[in-house]
């Protein structure tokens, strides 16, 4: 964004003269990162994220179908999560599946524990009436 030094109007990005007063506009300075702008330091290079090629739709579907097999899917997700695979997208999918499986397993275990404790509590609290 450029402002006219003569009248203070915000000028369009493609204008070389101020539309209001006709004064020449200053050249647009390249924008620097905000931390370098205030401290006077040279801008630091931002690390680039690694671009991972995606799996095809069929490869993703096949991988998810393999994960759906109870024991084999868990073993495959463990193996592919820890490096027995050369495709980084499949590794990330296996890691996500493994995390989801572990979270679901913990939730199911907690629900089973709560249900077991409530049934034990119900048995100990319920009085036994014997008909003589």
QUIHU-V517066 format. One record per residue. N is the residue number from 1. RES is the residue in three letters. OMEGA is omega in radians with two decimals (NA if undefined). D_CENTER is the distance of its C-alpha to the mean C-alpha in Angstrom with 2 decimals. Layout:
BEGIN
n->(N & N)
res->(RES & RES)
omega->(OMEGA & OMEGA)
d_center->(D_CENTER & D_CENTER)
END
This chain:
BEGIN
n->(1 & 2 & 3 & 4 & 5 & 6 & 7 & 8 & 9 & 10 & 11 & 12 & 13 & 14 & 15 & 16 & 17 & 18 & 19 & 20 & 21 & 22 & 23 & 24 & 25 & 26 & 27 & 28 & 29 & 30 & 31 & 32 & 33 & 34 & 35 & 36 & 37 & 38 & 39 & 40 & 41 & 42 & 43 & 44 & 45 & 46 & 47 & 48 & 49 & 50 & 51 & 52 & 53 & 54 & 55 & 56 & 57 & 58 & 59 & 60 & 61 & 62 & 63 & 64 & 65 & 66 & 67 & 68 & 69 & 70 & 71 & 72 & 73 & 74 & 75 & 76 & 77 & 78 & 79 & 80 & 81 & 82 & 83 & 84 & 85 & 86 & 87 & 88 & 89 & 90 & 91 & 92 & 93 & 94 & 95 & 96 & 97 & 98 & 99 & 100 & 101 & 102 & 103 & 104 & 105 & 106 & 107 & 108 & 109 & 110 & 111 & 112 & 113 & 114 & 115 & 116 & 117 & 118 & 119 & 120 & 121 & 122 & 123 & 124 & 125 & 126 & 127 & 128 & 129 & 130 & 131 & 132)
res->(UNK & UNK & UNK & UNK & UNK & UNK & UNK & UNK & UNK & UNK & UNK & UNK & UNK & UNK & UNK & UNK & UNK & UNK & UNK & UNK & UNK & UNK & UNK & UNK & UNK & UNK & UNK & UNK & UNK & UNK & UNK & UNK & UNK & UNK & UNK & UNK & UNK & UNK & UNK & UNK & UNK & UNK & UNK & UNK & UNK & UNK & UNK & UNK & UNK & UNK & UNK & UNK & UNK & UNK & UNK & UNK & UNK & UNK & UNK & UNK & UNK & UNK & UNK & UNK & UNK & UNK & UNK & UNK & UNK & UNK & UNK & UNK & UNK & UNK & UNK & UNK & UNK & UNK & UNK & UNK & UNK & UNK & UNK & UNK & UNK & UNK & UNK & UNK & UNK & UNK & UNK & UNK & UNK & UNK & UNK & UNK & UNK & UNK & UNK & UNK & UNK & UNK & UNK & UNK & UNK & UNK & UNK & UNK & UNK & UNK & UNK & UNK & UNK & UNK & UNK & UNK & UNK & UNK & UNK & UNK & UNK & UNK & UNK & UNK & UNK & UNK & UNK & UNK & UNK & UNK & UNK & UNK)
omega->(-3.13 & 3.07 & 3.07 & 3.14 & -3.10 & -3.04 & 3.08 & -3.13 & 3.04 & -3.02 & 3.04 & -3.05 & -3.09 & -3.10 & 3.05 & 3.07 & 3.13 & 3.13 & -3.09 & -3.05 & 3.09 & 3.14 & 3.09 & -3.13 & 3.08 & 3.11 & -3.11 & 3.14 & 3.08 & -3.10 & 3.12 & 3.06 & -3.01 & -3.12 & 3.13 & -3.11 & -3.06 & -3.08 & -3.13 & 3.14 & 3.05 & -3.13 & 3.13 & 3.10 & 3.10 & 3.12 & 3.14 & 3.07 & 3.13 & 3.11 & -3.11 & 3.10 & -3.08 & 3.01 & 3.05 & -3.14 & -3.12 & 3.10 & 3.09 & 3.12 & 3.12 & 3.12 & 3.13 & 3.07 & 3.07 & 3.11 & -3.10 & 3.07 & -2.92 & -3.04 & -3.11 & 3.13 & 3.11 & 3.12 & 3.10 & 3.14 & 3.07 & -3.09 & -3.10 & 3.11 & -3.04 & 2.89 & 3.10 & -3.11 & -3.13 & -3.10 & -3.08 & 3.12 & 3.10 & 3.09 & 3.12 & 3.10 & 3.12 & 3.11 & 3.11 & 3.13 & 3.14 & 3.10 & 3.11 & -3.14 & 3.13 & 3.11 & 3.12 & 3.11 & 3.12 & 3.13 & 3.12 & 3.11 & 3.12 & 3.11 & 3.11 & 3.12 & 3.14 & 3.11 & 3.11 & 3.14 & 3.12 & 3.11 & 3.08 & 3.13 & 3.13 & 3.13 & -3.11 & -3.11 & -3.09 & 3.12 & 3.10 & 3.10 & 3.11 & 3.09 & 3.14 & NA)
d_center->(33.02 & 36.66 & 39.33 & 43.00 & 44.88 & 47.98 & 46.93 & 43.29 & 41.96 & 38.37 & 38.97 & 37.12 & 35.13 & 37.62 & 40.83 & 43.06 & 45.43 & 45.01 & 45.61 & 47.52 & 49.83 & 49.65 & 48.96 & 47.01 & 43.35 & 42.02 & 39.72 & 36.01 & 34.63 & 31.42 & 28.60 & 27.48 & 24.44 & 25.21 & 25.70 & 28.15 & 29.90 & 30.95 & 31.58 & 33.26 & 31.23 & 30.15 & 26.55 & 24.37 & 22.64 & 18.89 & 17.39 & 16.17 & 13.07 & 14.44 & 14.57 & 14.28 & 16.65 & 15.55 & 17.66 & 20.25 & 20.29 & 23.08 & 21.56 & 18.44 & 20.91 & 23.12 & 20.50 & 19.46 & 23.20 & 23.85 & 21.30 & 23.17 & 26.33 & 26.53 & 27.58 & 27.03 & 23.42 & 22.66 & 24.59 & 22.90 & 19.37 & 20.71 & 22.47 & 19.78 & 17.17 & 19.70 & 20.95 & 23.51 & 21.86 & 21.98 & 19.31 & 15.89 & 14.12 & 16.19 & 15.37 & 11.58 & 12.65 & 15.15 & 12.96 & 10.76 & 14.21 & 15.75 & 13.45 & 14.03 & 17.67 & 18.08 & 16.74 & 19.05 & 21.80 & 21.71 & 21.85 & 24.70 & 26.50 & 26.40 & 27.73 & 30.45 & 31.45 & 31.73 & 33.78 & 35.98 & 36.65 & 37.55 & 39.92 & 41.56 & 41.96 & 43.46 & 45.92 & 47.08 & 47.54 & 49.27 & 53.05 & 55.07 & 58.09 & 60.83 & 63.46 & 66.88)
END
